[in-house]
């Protein structure tokens, strides 16, 4: 594959051009393996081992020019795989222009002296926000738990995601949840830590757009600014005998996301 001329050298990696003039980043490990990443979609289009053998398929007819996504390699499908409502096939991230994160160390070596990396960023444009106007928020600590879905007559499901994210109305009760839950706000680089005691369940609710418009005491677009994560006792009632006591406790703290791992103690924490 011919990749243009006059590569620009930058701190351990080089930026070259594809056949349509678009930027690609080439990084090489100390032992000679290489990866080529198209900035269109942040997509890996070539991976060669230290003998120069190509390990990935990319079509010889790949266009490398928006609005056509690159055919082959390792695409980034976000926010969904396949078709979803009005969003384009496999999401918009694979057809947007990414940039090199100049503030991050561009090249790093592992203990075996055979690793190299570069950090790429996808910054949202005004058009992106119009088609995907959702908060960059996720909840961690509820993975693999059963939940009751209040949108489907409290039918019981098991959470399959690595974290709870939001792209539609949600009204769930996660049962038997751990004592520590984290709500991560990527945009503000802030994490809310929820610690609870005596309250076994967690309610997660966001009305999304349609229900927001139907509530007289709720702004039409305010679903983008809020998230309800509430400790509760829902699945099993707490029953006290005469003279018994019960205490429910909820503690909420906010920390910088870069420091939040020091505050979490659930398995698989950040």
C-alpha positions, 0 to 999 in steps of 0.5 A: 500500500503506497502511503504518500511522501515526506513523512513528518517526524513527531516525538517517536511516531510519524505522520504520513499521508494516505492516497487521498491526502489524509493523515495517518499515524505510524508507530513502531515498536523497538523490535520492528513491528508497526501499526498504521492508524488513519486519523479518519475514524481513529482506525487501525488500517495496518499491523505488521509484525517484526518480520514485516508481515501484514496481519490485518486486512484492509481493502485495496479499494478503501476510499480513505475519504469522508463521508465513506468509512474506511473498509477493513482494519480495526474500526471504532464503532461508537455509540453503537454497532449496526443501525440505531434510530437516526444514527449512521451505520455503526455510529459516527466515530468511525467517520470523523477526523481524530487528532493526536493528543499533543499533551500526552506522552506520544510514545511509551515502552513496556517492561519487555521493551517491545510496546509503543503507543500514541493517544488519539482524541475525538473532539465533538463538533457542533454537528456531532452534538446535534445528532448525539446530544447526550451526557458523557456519564457512566455508572460503575459498580453495578456490573453483572447485577440483576435489575428490575426494569420498571419500564417493562412491569419490573421484569428481571434482567442481568446487566451485561455492560461493563458500565451503565451508560445512557442513550434512552429512557431508563428506570431500573432497580439494581438489587443486592448492589455493593456498598460503593457506586461511582458515577463518572462525568467524563466531560467535567472530569469529576466522579461522584462516589456513593457509599451506602449502608442498610440500603441494599438496592440502587435505583437508576432513572433518567426520563430521556426526551419523550418523558421529559416533554410530558412532565409539567414540572420538568424542563424538556431538555433537563434530562441531559443535565441530571441523573437519579442514582438513589440507594433504596430497599425495593425488592425486599421490605425491611421489617422490624420487630418491636424494639428493633432498630434500623439505620440507613446511611448514604454518603455522597462525595465528589472527587477528580476522576483521576483520583477516584480509584483511591475511593473505590473498593468494589471488584474491577474498580477503575 
